[in-house]
């Protein structure tokens, strides 16, 4: 059974009728194979959240700054996916890509 927490209240409990059994040893591997094409597709877009960090680094008497940038459109594992975006338009674009993938692969999401 499952339930979704919303801003107002939890939804009624509903049965989960299909999906990947998280208790099986091959489930994570099957999930990676199945969802890899979706995650690669969104990673190769400009949609998502861009993180830029600059930090000082001291090596002896020399101080330098190191920069790190990361493009993160989604965080996902098994039946949990978090879509990240810097704008509503970008998020809608990510969700359109995901919807097309789900439809093509006969996946139902809630």
Secondary structure, DSSP 8 states (H G I E B T S, - for coil): -B--B-SS-B---B---SS--TTSTTHHHHHHHHHHHHHHHHHTSS-SEEEEEEEEEEETTEEEEEEEEEEESEEEETTEEEE--SSHHHHHHHHHHHHHHHHHTT----
